[in-house]
């Protein structure tokens, strides 16, 4: 399950921890949001350190489809159903600034970028209305989209909206360049250190999993979903998992296409440094931990690709996790109950290439006393009835899965050794136990999420324990992979 982007040597190395040093800013998370934020602050002459639990780009940024586009599926029409036109316009303005900043950065640092049309297309006749609604929403927000009743694409479609001159790239090329620039401006990057908690008495202090403490004037959480619960963002975000495959396939440059409905299909070409071009197919998303079989979603993408791109030879398969806010607008700003010194960026809803940079611009401009013009309308958004209903729906489903998980665990027996690649949750005494066998290694863990106690589900595609409540994920032996959880599972 290594992504096409992460399958490379020579990623940025880690620096020694700045123990005992006085930091201006501590950025948690070394994806696109974290490294862009760190660079902007370091350029301003501040002492900045980036803490990453795994490696640079290991989570969302290293697993994205890397489309730098202002046409984002049916995103804009969805926002307009839940927010005012002013808020939606601020979202577009923020994404435009994020896009253009990143394009300029890539040009300045020799990062290859390809220009492509972006398309939201109707895969079925019943999706035409959704695609047309997105066309109308985008035009009302100043984007020069065009409607085509039929698109020249190598798969079935019923027309769609087209926005010319958008961009795509290899996200690890971008992260490598950002990391280099962070260091050139005096910042440091520290991999393999997980933040498990933080305190706000005096200056913010974060506590790492090895007991180390680091202090800074400001702390920025750039971790996909916040790893501190003070803002209760876990109750306002839906964790989503989607899949991508790369293929060897002789193709000319093609538009970045995304279907308007479900099951989603995302298509782009991927030029490589050796002169070849790969085909990338993504989609088939679902809420984390709430599907019968993750592997079945990957099989759907394989079958679809074989139908429309016969002869394509699979080289990589992977998945990504993203978080959707209740109204589609990211949460960016001061963390509630953080004393004004903790800051957060989350809820990019699969469109992190533009939103990550916009969030970094927003956060750093605020910290440097020069807020951007579009930040106020987004910060003042009002939770309308449809948004409130979405929050209620999220939390009702969490309650339902909590109850369902406990009942399911009670009814199952725990085998001594499940079949290779399998995992089973059942009762072993009073609490659920998860037993898995991967690569011949059988592990038994307490199958309760260390965040809020959800009963975990075995992910048959990625061989992980996934929480259906708020999206935390763990390795077979219980180490944290991602999500709001910061502590490993207990072993049984």
Long-range contacts (C-beta under 8 A, 24 or more apart in sequence): 1-317, 1-318, 1-319, 1-461, 1-462, 2-316, 2-318, 3-62, 3-63, 3-244, 3-316, 3-318, 4-244, 4-246, 4-270, 4-278, 4-280, 4-315, 4-316, 4-318, 5-57, 5-62, 5-63, 5-64, 5-66, 5-170, 5-171, 5-172, 6-57, 6-58, 6-62, 6-63, 6-172, 6-318, 7-316, 8-172, 11-55, 11-56, 11-57, 11-172, 11-176, 12-56, 12-175, 12-176, 12-179, 12-180, 12-189, 14-189, 14-190, 14-191, 14-192, 15-183, 15-188, 15-189, 15-190, 16-188, 16-190, 17-190, 17-193, 17-208, 17-212, 17-214, 18-49, 18-188, 18-190, 18-214, 19-212, 19-214, 21-47, 21-49, 22-47, 22-215, 23-47, 23-48, 23-49, 23-214, 23-215, 23-216, 23-217, 24-48, 24-216, 24-217, 24-218, 25-49, 25-216, 25-217, 25-218, 25-219, 25-220, 25-367, 26-51, 26-204, 26-206, 26-214, 26-216, 26-218, 26-219, 26-220, 27-51, 27-220, 27-222, 28-195, 28-206, 28-219, 28-220, 28-221, 28-222, 28-223, 28-227, 29-59, 29-221, 29-222, 29-223, 29-224, 30-55, 30-56, 30-57, 30-175, 30-179, 30-189, 30-191, 31-56, 31-57, 31-59, 31-60, 31-61, 31-62, 31-175, 31-222, 31-224, 31-352, 31-356, 32-61, 32-171, 32-174, 32-175, 32-178, 32-352, 32-353, 32-356, 32-357, 33-222, 33-345, 33-352, 33-356, 33-357, 33-359, 33-360, 34-220, 34-222, 34-223, 35-175, 35-178, 35-179, 35-182, 35-189, 36-102, 36-178, 36-356, 36-357, 36-360, 36-361, 37-220, 37-222, 37-345, 37-359, 37-360, 37-363, 37-364, 38-178, 38-182, 38-187, 38-189, 39-178, 39-181, 39-182, 39-185, 39-187, 40-360, 40-361, 40-364, 41-187, 41-364, 41-367, 41-368, 42-181, 42-182, 42-185, 42-186, 42-187, 43-185, 44-364, 44-368, 47-186, 47-187, 48-182, 48-186, 48-187, 48-188, 49-187, 49-188, 49-189, 49-190, 49-214, 49-216, 50-182, 50-187, 50-188, 50-189, 50-190, 51-190, 51-193, 51-195, 51-206, 51-208, 51-214, 52-189, 52-190, 52-191, 52-192, 52-193, 53-192, 53-193, 53-194, 53-195, 53-480, 54-191, 54-192, 55-191, 55-192, 56-175, 56-176, 56-179, 56-189, 56-191, 57-171, 57-172, 57-175, 59-224, 59-321, 59-482, 60-224, 60-320, 60-321, 60-322, 60-352, 61-171, 61-175, 61-352, 61-356, 62-171, 62-172, 62-175, 63-244, 63-318, 63-319, 63-320, 63-321, 64-171, 64-320, 64-352, 64-353, 65-244, 65-266, 65-268, 65-280, 65-282, 66-168, 66-169, 66-170, 66-171, 66-353, 67-118, 67-166, 67-167, 67-168, 67-256, 67-258, 67-266, 67-268, 67-353, 68-99, 68-102, 68-103, 68-113, 68-166, 68-167, 68-168, 68-169, 68-353, 68-354, 69-99, 69-118, 69-163, 69-166, 69-167, 69-256, 69-351, 69-353, 69-354, 70-95, 70-96, 70-99, 70-118, 70-138, 70-143, 70-163, 70-166, 70-354, 71-118, 71-119, 71-120, 71-134, 71-138, 71-143, 71-145, 71-161, 71-162, 71-163, 71-166, 72-258, 72-351, 72-354, 73-120, 73-134, 73-258, 73-259, 73-260, 73-264, 73-350, 74-120, 74-130, 74-131, 74-133, 74-134, 74-260, 75-134, 75-328, 75-349, 75-351, 76-134, 76-137, 76-138, 76-141, 76-143, 77-130, 77-133, 77-134, 77-136, 77-137, 78-328, 79-137, 79-327, 79-328, 79-329, 80-137, 80-140, 81-386, 82-326, 82-327, 82-328, 82-384, 82-386, 82-387, 82-390, 83-327, 83-328, 83-329, 83-381, 83-382, 83-384, 83-387, 84-381, 84-382, 85-140, 85-141, 86-377, 87-329, 87-377, 87-378, 87-380, 87-381, 88-137, 88-141, 89-141, 89-142, 89-377, 90-374, 90-375, 90-376, 90-377, 90-378, 91-328, 91-329, 91-374, 91-378, 92-141, 92-142, 92-143, 93-373, 93-374, 94-354, 94-355, 94-358, 94-361, 94-362, 94-372, 94-374, 94-375, 94-378, 95-351, 95-354, 95-355, 95-358, 96-354, 97-357, 97-358, 97-361, 97-372, 97-374, 98-353, 98-354, 98-355, 98-356, 98-357, 98-358, 98-359, 98-360, 98-361, 99-166, 99-167, 99-353, 99-354, 99-357, 101-357, 101-361, 102-174, 102-353, 102-354, 102-357, 103-167, 105-174, 105-177, 105-178, 106-169, 106-174, 106-177, 109-177, 109-180, 109-181, 110-177, 111-169, 111-173, 111-174, 111-177, 112-169, 112-170, 112-173, 112-271, 112-273, 113-167, 113-168, 113-169, 114-167, 114-168, 114-169, 114-253, 114-271, 115-165, 115-166, 115-167, 116-166, 116-167, 116-168, 116-253, 116-254, 116-255, 116-256, 116-268, 117-162, 117-163, 117-164, 117-165, 117-166, 117-255, 117-256, 118-162, 118-163, 118-166, 118-255, 118-256, 118-257, 118-258, 119-151, 119-153, 119-160, 119-161, 119-162, 119-163, 119-255, 119-256, 119-257, 119-258, 120-160, 120-161, 120-258, 120-259, 120-260, 121-151, 121-153, 121-157, 121-158, 121-159, 121-160, 121-161, 121-257, 121-258, 121-259, 121-260, 122-157, 122-158, 122-159, 122-160, 122-259, 122-260, 122-261, 123-155, 123-156, 123-157, 123-158, 123-259, 123-260, 123-261, 123-265, 124-158, 124-261, 125-158, 126-261, 127-158, 127-259, 127-260, 127-261, 128-158, 128-159, 130-260, 130-261, 131-159, 131-160, 131-161, 131-260, 132-161, 134-161, 134-260, 135-160, 135-161, 138-163, 151-257, 153-254, 153-255, 153-257, 154-254, 154-308, 154-309, 155-265, 155-267, 155-307, 155-308, 156-308, 160-257, 160-260, 162-255, 166-256, 168-256, 168-268, 170-270, 171-353, 194-480, 194-486, 195-227, 195-486, 196-486, 196-487, 197-228, 197-486, 198-228, 198-342, 200-338, 200-339, 200-341, 200-342, 203-341, 204-338, 204-339, 204-341, 204-342, 209-486, 217-341, 218-341, 218-342, 218-343, 218-367, 219-338, 219-341, 219-342, 219-343, 220-342, 220-343, 220-344, 220-345, 220-363, 221-335, 221-342, 221-343, 221-344, 221-345, 221-346, 222-345, 222-359, 223-346, 224-321, 224-322, 224-323, 224-346, 224-482, 224-483, 225-323, 225-346, 225-470, 225-471, 225-483, 225-484, 226-335, 226-344, 226-346, 226-484, 227-484, 227-486, 228-335, 228-338, 228-342, 229-484, 230-335, 230-336, 230-337, 230-338, 230-342, 231-331, 231-335, 231-336, 231-337, 231-338, 231-344, 232-336, 233-331, 233-344, 233-346, 233-347, 234-451, 234-452, 234-470, 234-484, 235-391, 235-394, 235-395, 235-398, 236-325, 236-326, 236-331, 236-347, 236-391, 236-394, 237-323, 237-324, 237-325, 237-326, 237-346, 237-347, 237-394, 237-470, 238-287, 238-323, 238-324, 238-394, 239-287, 239-288, 239-321, 239-322, 239-323, 239-470, 239-471, 239-483, 240-285, 240-286, 240-287, 240-288, 240-321, 240-322, 240-323, 240-324, 240-349, 240-350, 241-285, 241-286, 241-287, 241-288, 241-294, 241-319, 241-320, 241-321, 241-466, 241-471, 242-282, 242-283, 242-284, 242-285, 242-286, 242-319, 242-320, 242-322, 242-350, 243-282, 243-283, 243-284, 243-285, 243-294, 243-297, 243-298, 243-301, 243-317, 243-318, 243-319, 243-320, 243-461, 244-280, 244-281, 244-282, 244-301, 244-317, 244-318, 244-319, 244-320, 245-280, 245-281, 245-282, 245-298, 245-301, 245-302, 245-305, 245-314, 245-316, 245-317, 245-318, 246-270, 246-278, 246-279, 246-280, 246-314, 246-315, 246-316, 246-317, 247-278, 247-279, 247-280, 247-281, 247-305, 247-309, 247-312, 247-313, 247-314, 247-315, 248-276, 248-278, 248-279, 248-312, 248-313, 248-315, 249-277, 249-278, 249-279, 249-309, 249-311, 249-312, 249-313, 250-277, 251-277, 251-279, 251-309, 252-277, 253-277, 259-283, 263-300, 265-301, 265-304, 278-315, 279-305, 279-309, 279-312, 281-305, 281-309, 285-350, 287-397, 287-468, 288-321, 288-466, 288-467, 288-468, 288-471, 288-473, 288-483, 289-401, 289-454, 289-456, 289-457, 289-459, 289-466, 289-467, 289-468, 289-469, 289-471, 290-401, 290-457, 290-468, 293-460, 293-461, 294-319, 294-459, 294-460, 294-461, 294-462, 295-460, 295-461, 297-461, 298-461, 319-461, 319-462, 320-350, 321-471, 321-473, 321-482, 321-483, 322-348, 322-349, 322-350, 322-352, 323-347, 323-348, 323-349, 323-471, 324-349, 324-350, 325-349, 326-383, 326-387, 326-388, 326-390, 326-391, 326-394, 327-381, 327-383, 327-384, 327-386, 327-387, 327-390, 329-378, 329-381, 330-355, 330-358, 330-359, 330-378, 332-358, 332-359, 332-362, 332-363, 332-375, 332-378, 333-362, 333-363, 333-366, 333-375, 333-379, 343-367, 398-454, 398-469, 398-470, 401-454, 401-468, 401-469, 402-453, 402-454, 402-455, 402-469, 405-432, 405-454, 405-455, 405-456, 405-457, 405-468, 406-432, 406-455, 408-455, 409-447, 409-455, 414-444, 416-442, 417-442, 418-442, 421-460, 421-463, 422-458, 422-460, 423-458, 423-460, 423-463, 423-465, 423-476, 424-458, 425-455, 425-456, 425-457, 425-458, 428-492, 432-456, 433-492, 434-458, 434-465, 434-489, 435-492, 436-463, 436-465, 436-476, 438-463, 438-476, 441-476, 441-477, 443-476, 443-477, 443-478, 443-491, 444-491, 444-492, 445-474, 445-476, 445-477, 445-478, 445-489, 445-490, 445-491, 445-492, 446-478, 446-489, 446-490, 446-491, 446-492, 447-489, 448-489, 449-474, 449-485, 449-489, 450-480, 450-485, 450-486, 450-487, 450-488, 450-489, 451-483, 451-484, 451-485, 451-486, 456-489, 465-489
